[in-house]
Amino acid sequence: MSASIGMLGGARAQMHLRQILSSLNAYVVGKPEVIVNFANEKFDGRFKDERGKIFIMQLLENLIKLAEMLKSNNKS
């Protein structure tokens, strides 16, 4: 997840971070990609982009699924 005041919303930074993490065999929740562009217009103390909130919720749900899978694999 990234945010910036520019048009790309940190997309390049995400790409580079994924490359680094994959070389370390880290677990990464890659979908959906959450890239908040023009972030200075989407916050007023709270995140007010409804479409972005949906993507964040999906990302968090996928993180929970990954954590549960890893936890169940650890018990076996």
C-alpha positions in Angstrom: 0.0 0.0 0.0 1.4 3.4 -0.9 0.3 7.0 -1.1 1.8 10.1 -2.6 0.8 13.5 -3.7 1.8 12.7 -7.3 -0.1 10.9 -10.1 1.6 7.5 -9.6 0.8 7.2 -5.9 4.0 5.4 -5.0 3.6 2.7 -7.6 7.3 2.6 -8.4 8.2 2.4 -4.8 5.9 -0.6 -4.4 7.4 -2.3 -7.3 10.9 -1.9 -6.0 9.9 -3.0 -2.5 8.3 -6.2 -3.9 11.6 -7.0 -5.7 13.5 -6.6 -2.5 11.1 -8.6 -0.4 10.9 -11.4 -3.0 14.7 -11.8 -2.9 14.3 -12.3 0.9 11.5 -14.9 0.4 9.2 -12.7 2.4 5.5 -13.3 2.2 3.8 -10.4 0.3 0.1 -9.8 -0.1 0.2 -8.4 -3.6 -3.5 -8.1 -4.5 -5.2 -5.8 -4.8 -2.5 -3.2 -5.2 -3.4 -0.2 -3.2 -2.0 2.9 -4.7 -3.4 6.2 -3.5 -2.5 9.0 -5.9 -3.1 12.7 -5.1 -3.2 11.7 -1.5 -3.2 15.4 -0.4 -6.7 15.6 -1.8 -8.0 12.4 -0.3 -7.3 13.0 3.4 -8.9 15.5 5.8 -7.8 13.8 9.0 -9.5 10.6 7.6 -9.2 8.8 4.3 -12.2 9.9 2.3 -11.7 8.0 -1.0 -14.6 5.4 -0.9 -13.1 3.4 -3.8 -9.8 3.3 -2.1 -11.4 2.1 1.1 -12.8 -0.9 -0.7 -9.3 -1.8 -2.0 -7.8 -1.4 1.5 -10.5 -3.7 2.9 -9.8 -6.3 0.2 -6.1 -6.1 0.9 -6.6 -6.6 4.7 -8.9 -9.5 4.0 -6.2 -11.1 1.9 -3.7 -10.5 4.7 -5.9 -12.2 7.2 -6.3 -15.2 4.8 -2.5 -15.4 4.4 -2.0 -15.2 8.2 -4.6 -18.0 8.8 -3.0 -20.2 6.1 0.5 -19.8 7.6 -0.8 -20.4 11.1 -2.6 -23.6 10.0 0.5 -24.8 8.1 2.6 -24.2 11.2 0.4 -26.5 13.3 0.8 -29.4 10.9 
